[in-house]
């Protein structure tokens, strides 16, 4: 598993969202970007794939854990994710 903090920050960047948002904010931004970048409307298939992945990742996190995306909250939800990093010199 990659670092969940970095994955969430990357997903937020792809969707152009701040860390303090609601589920509705994510949905609205996803629909806006989907209309803008959908391949059937002249957009890029790769970009749409990234948008879909970011949306699914953030929605899964919100439904399973919390609404905030700050590092402290993410670390609480994935306590062992950075365990090995703490002991590197």
C-alpha positions in Angstrom: 0.0 0.0 0.0 1.3 3.4 -0.9 1.3 6.3 1.6 -2.5 7.1 2.0 -1.7 10.7 2.8 0.0 11.2 -0.6 -2.7 9.3 -2.4 -5.4 11.4 -0.9 -3.5 14.6 -1.6 -3.0 13.5 -5.2 -6.7 12.7 -5.6 -7.6 16.1 -4.2 -5.2 17.8 -6.6 -6.6 15.9 -9.6 -10.1 17.1 -8.6 -8.9 20.5 -7.7 -10.3 20.4 -4.2 -9.2 21.7 -0.8 -8.8 19.4 2.3 -11.9 20.6 4.1 -14.8 19.5 1.9 -18.0 17.6 2.0 -19.2 14.6 0.1 -21.5 16.9 -2.0 -18.5 19.1 -2.9 -16.6 16.0 -4.3 -19.7 14.9 -6.3 -20.2 18.4 -7.8 -16.6 18.8 -8.8 -16.5 15.3 -10.2 -19.5 15.9 -12.4 -18.1 19.3 -13.5 -14.8 17.7 -14.5 -16.5 14.6 -16.1 -18.5 16.9 -18.4 -15.3 18.9 -19.2 -12.9 16.0 -19.9 -15.1 13.0 -20.9 -13.7 11.4 -24.1 -17.1 11.5 -25.8 -17.0 15.2 -25.5 -13.5 15.7 -26.8 -11.6 15.1 -23.6 -8.8 12.7 -22.8 -9.4 9.1 -21.9 -6.4 9.1 -19.6 -7.4 12.2 -17.8 -11.0 10.9 -17.3 -9.5 7.7 -15.9 -7.5 9.7 -13.4 -10.6 11.7 -12.4 -12.6 8.5 -12.0 -9.9 7.0 -9.8 -9.6 10.1 -7.7 -13.3 10.3 -7.2 -13.7 6.7 -6.2 -10.7 6.9 -3.8 -12.0 9.9 -2.0 -15.6 8.6 -1.8 -14.3 5.3 -0.4 -12.3 7.1 2.2 -15.2 9.4 3.2 -17.7 6.5 3.5 -15.3 4.3 5.5 -13.6 6.9 7.6 -14.1 10.7 7.9 -14.8 13.9 6.0 -11.5 15.6 6.7 -8.3 15.0 4.7 -5.7 16.4 7.0 -2.6 14.3 7.6 -3.4 13.7 11.3 -6.8 12.3 10.5 -5.5 10.1 7.7 -2.7 8.8 10.0 -5.3 7.8 12.6 -7.2 5.8 10.0 -4.1 4.1 8.5 -1.9 3.6 11.6 0.6 1.2 10.1 1.0 2.8 6.7 4.0 4.9 7.6 5.4 2.6 10.4 8.5 1.6 8.4 9.2 5.2 7.4 9.5 6.3 11.1 12.6 4.1 11.6 14.5 5.0 8.4 17.7 7.1 9.1 
